[in-house]
Amino acid sequence: MKRREMLIRTGVAGLGILAFPFHWAGANQQRKKKILYFTRSAGFEHPPVIRKGEELSVSEKLLTEWGGQAGLEVVCSKDGALFDGDLEQYDGFVFYTSGDLTGPTQKPQPGNPMSPEGKKKLLAAIEAGKGFVGIHSATDTFRSEGVDPFIAMLGAEFLSHGAQQVATMKIVSPKFPGMEGLGTSFDIHDEWYAQHKFATDLHVILVQETQGMRGEMYQRPPYPATWARMHGRGRVFYTSMGHDRIWNEKVFRQVLLGGIAWSIGNAEADVTPNFHQVTPSANELKNK
C-alpha cells in the first residue's frame, strides 16, 4: 500500500498537528508536568534510542520536542542510578528499554545499571500513582521464566518478532486519547512484536490483526498491540509500535502522546478491562 493510500484509509491525510489536542496539554496546570524518558538497553539497542557521543538519540530529541509542544518537561537519561534518587519529582516514566536493567549492557551505555532497590522503588512509585508508558521493547525488559514484577505491571512479555511489514491495527477503544480521527483501523509499517503472558485486566486499545501476516510467530489469533491498565493507582500504557522509521509517522506520534497524556492525568478515558471481549484467544499461541 502506498503512503498516501495508507493515510487516506486511516483518515489522517492533511491533518496537520493533531497530535496535541488542547485537552491533552494540561494548559491550566499550575506547573509543567515532568516525565523521565529512560532508554537504557541491556539487550538489543534499537535505532531510535542510540546516541552518537553526547548527542541525544533521535527519539529523545523528538519526545523532548513533542513534550514541549504539549506543555511537558521531558528529562532523558540512560542512567539507572536515577531510580535510587527522588522519584517524586516525576509525574510519569516513559521506557524504551530492553534486557535486565540491573545487569551489564551488551554495548557501553552512559550511567549505571538500575539497582534492585531502584527497580522496587520504580514499581512502588507507579503503584502509588505515577504514570508509566512502555514503548516497543519495554516488553523485552526483565524477561524471565515466570512473570517478573515489571512485566506484571506492564501487562505482557515479548516473545519474538518477524520481518518488518505492513500490518493492520484494529481500533477497539476509539474514545481513548490518541484515537481521534483514525477510523476503525489503520495499516502501518513497523517491526511487530509477538507477545505472550498477557494480563487479563488489560483495556485493549489496538488489536494486532494477524491474518495475512508473514512469519510463523503471527500464525495465531489476534492479540493486543496497544493497551492501558491500572497498576494500583498508577496508569500504565503500552504500545508495541516504535522500532525505527515509524517515529516519523503522525499516527504513531498521536497514539504515543495520547497514551502519555492519559498516563499522567492530562486526559481521561474509561479503561474498564475488555481483554476477554476483544482478544479472547490472545494467550493461545497457535491458531486452532
C-alpha positions in Angstrom: 0.0 0.0 0.0 1.4 3.4 -1.0 1.9 6.0 1.8 -0.8 8.4 0.5 -3.3 5.5 0.2 -2.5 4.5 3.8 -3.0 8.0 5.1 -6.4 8.2 3.3 -7.5 4.9 4.8 -6.6 6.0 8.3 -8.4 9.3 7.8 -5.3 11.4 8.8 -4.4 12.9 5.4 -3.8 16.7 5.8 -4.5 16.7 9.5 -1.5 18.9 10.4 -0.7 18.8 14.1 -3.5 16.7 15.5 -1.0 15.2 18.0 -1.6 17.8 20.6 -5.3 18.4 21.2 -5.9 21.2 23.7 -7.5 18.8 26.3 -4.3 16.7 26.4 -1.9 19.5 27.2 -3.0 20.4 30.7 -2.9 24.1 29.8 -4.4 25.1 33.1 -1.8 23.3 35.2 -0.1 25.4 37.9 3.2 23.8 36.9 4.6 21.8 34.0 4.3 18.1 34.4 7.6 16.3 34.3 8.4 12.9 32.7 11.5 10.8 32.6 12.3 9.2 29.3 14.5 6.2 30.1 16.3 4.4 27.3 18.9 2.2 28.8 19.4 -1.0 26.7 20.9 -4.0 28.4 19.7 -6.2 25.5 19.4 -5.1 21.9 19.6 -1.3 21.5 17.0 -0.1 18.9 17.9 2.6 16.4 15.7 5.4 17.9 17.5 5.3 21.2 21.1 5.1 20.0 23.1 8.1 20.9 26.1 9.4 18.9 28.6 10.5 21.6 26.9 13.0 23.9 24.2 13.9 21.4 20.6 12.8 22.3 19.1 10.0 20.2 16.5 10.6 17.6 13.6 9.6 19.8 15.0 11.6 22.7 15.1 14.7 20.6 11.6 14.1 19.2 10.0 13.3 22.5 11.6 16.4 24.1 10.2 18.5 21.2 6.7 16.9 21.3 6.6 17.1 25.1 7.5 20.8 25.0 4.7 21.5 22.5 2.3 19.6 24.8 3.4 21.7 27.8 5.5 18.9 29.4 9.1 18.9 30.7 10.9 15.8 29.4 14.1 14.5 31.0 16.1 12.0 29.0 18.5 9.5 30.6 20.1 6.1 30.4 21.4 6.2 34.0 19.7 3.5 36.1 21.1 5.2 39.3 18.3 7.8 39.0 15.8 5.3 40.4 17.7 5.3 43.7 17.0 9.1 43.9 14.0 11.3 44.1 11.2 9.8 42.0 8.6 12.2 43.4 9.8 14.9 41.0 8.4 12.9 38.1 4.8 12.7 37.2 5.5 9.7 34.9 8.0 7.5 33.3 8.4 6.5 29.6 10.6 3.4 29.0 12.1 2.4 25.7 14.4 -0.2 27.2 15.5 -3.8 26.8 17.1 -6.6 28.8 17.8 -6.9 32.6 18.3 -3.3 33.5 20.0 -4.3 36.8 22.8 -6.1 34.8 25.5 -5.3 32.3 24.8 -4.0 28.8 25.9 -5.6 25.6 27.4 -2.3 24.4 28.7 0.6 26.5 25.9 2.8 27.9 26.1 6.1 29.8 25.5 5.8 33.5 25.0 2.8 35.7 22.6 -0.2 35.9 19.4 0.1 37.8 19.8 -1.3 41.3 17.4 -4.0 42.6 16.3 -1.4 45.2 15.8 1.2 42.4 13.6 -1.2 40.5 11.5 -1.8 43.6 11.2 2.0 44.1 10.0 2.4 40.5 7.3 -0.2 40.8 6.2 1.2 44.1 6.0 4.7 42.7 3.8 3.5 39.8 1.6 1.6 42.2 1.2 4.7 44.3 0.0 6.8 41.3 2.8 7.7 38.9 2.2 7.2 35.2 4.1 4.7 33.1 4.4 4.3 29.4 6.2 1.5 27.6 7.4 1.7 24.0 8.1 -1.3 21.8 10.9 -3.2 23.5 9.7 -2.3 27.0 8.1 -5.8 27.0 11.6 -7.2 26.2 12.7 -5.8 29.6 13.2 -8.1 32.6 12.0 -11.2 30.8 12.0 -14.3 32.9 10.8 -17.9 33.1 7.8 -16.8 35.2 6.2 -13.3 35.3 8.6 -10.6 36.5 7.0 -7.9 38.7 7.9 -5.4 35.9 6.1 -7.5 33.3 3.2 -7.9 35.7 3.0 -4.1 35.9 3.3 -3.6 32.1 0.8 -6.3 31.1 2.7 -8.7 28.7 6.1 -10.0 27.7 7.9 -10.1 24.3 8.1 -13.5 22.7 9.5 -12.9 19.2 9.1 -10.9 16.0 9.3 -11.5 12.3 10.4 -9.3 9.3 9.2 -5.7 9.3 6.0 -5.4 7.3 2.7 -3.5 7.0 0.1 -4.7 9.5 -3.4 -3.7 10.4 -4.2 -2.2 13.8 -7.8 -2.6 14.7 -9.1 0.2 16.9 -11.3 -1.3 19.7 -11.2 1.7 22.1 -12.0 4.7 19.8 -12.5 7.1 22.6 -9.1 6.6 24.1 -6.8 9.7 23.7 -4.8 9.4 20.5 -7.5 7.6 18.6 -9.2 10.7 17.3 -9.8 10.7 13.6 -8.2 7.3 13.0 -11.4 5.5 12.0 -11.9 1.8 12.8 -8.4 0.6 11.7 -5.2 1.7 10.0 -2.4 0.0 8.2 1.2 0.9 9.1 4.8 -0.4 8.7 6.8 -1.5 11.7 8.6 -4.4 13.4 5.7 -6.2 15.1 6.2 -7.9 18.4 4.5 -11.2 19.1 3.7 -11.0 22.9 2.6 -13.5 25.5 1.8 -13.7 29.2 -1.0 -11.1 28.7 -2.6 -9.8 31.9 -6.4 -10.3 31.6 -7.2 -6.9 33.1 -6.0 -5.0 30.0 -8.0 -2.3 28.4 -7.1 -3.1 24.8 -6.9 -0.1 22.5 -5.3 -1.5 19.3 -5.5 -5.2 18.3 -2.8 -6.8 16.2 -4.7 -8.4 13.2 -2.7 -11.5 12.3 -4.4 -12.7 9.2 -2.1 -12.4 6.2 1.0 -11.5 8.2 4.3 -13.2 7.2 6.0 -15.1 9.9 5.2 -18.2 11.9 5.0 -16.3 15.2 2.0 -14.4 13.8 0.0 -17.5 12.9 -2.2 -17.1 15.9 -5.4 -15.4 17.0 -5.4 -11.5 17.1 -3.8 -10.1 20.3 -3.3 -6.7 22.0 -0.8 -4.4 20.4 -1.6 -1.2 22.4 -3.3 -1.1 25.8 -3.9 0.6 29.1 -4.3 -0.8 32.6 -4.3 0.3 36.2 -1.5 -0.8 38.5 -2.7 0.1 41.9 -3.4 3.9 41.5 -0.9 4.2 38.6 -1.9 4.5 35.0 0.1 2.2 32.6 0.1 2.5 28.8 2.0 0.4 26.3 2.3 0.3 22.5 4.3 -2.2 20.6 5.0 0.3 17.8 8.2 2.3 17.8 11.0 0.2 16.2 12.6 2.7 13.8 11.1 4.8 10.9 7.7 4.8 12.5 8.8 7.7 14.7 8.3 9.8 11.5 4.7 8.9 11.3 1.9 11.2 12.6 -0.2 8.2 13.6 2.5 6.9 15.9 3.1 10.3 17.4 -0.6 10.7 18.0 -1.0 7.3 19.6 2.1 7.7 21.8 1.2 11.2 23.0 -2.3 10.2 23.7 -1.0 7.5 26.0 1.4 9.8 27.7 -1.3 12.4 28.3 -3.6 9.7 29.8 -0.9 8.2 32.0 -0.1 11.5 33.7 -3.7 12.6 34.1 -3.8 15.2 31.4 -6.5 13.3 29.6 -9.2 10.9 30.8 -10.5 7.6 29.5 -12.6 4.6 30.6 -10.1 1.8 30.9 -12.5 -0.9 32.0 -10.8 -4.3 31.1 -12.0 -5.6 27.7 -9.4 -8.2 27.1 -11.9 -11.1 27.1 -14.3 -9.3 24.8 -11.9 -8.1 22.1 -9.0 -10.6 22.2 -10.4 -13.7 23.9 -7.8 -16.1 22.4 -4.7 -13.8 22.8 -2.9 -16.2 25.1 -3.2 -19.0 22.6 0.0 -19.0 20.6 -1.4 -21.1 17.7 -4.5 -20.9 15.6 -6.6 -24.0 16.3 
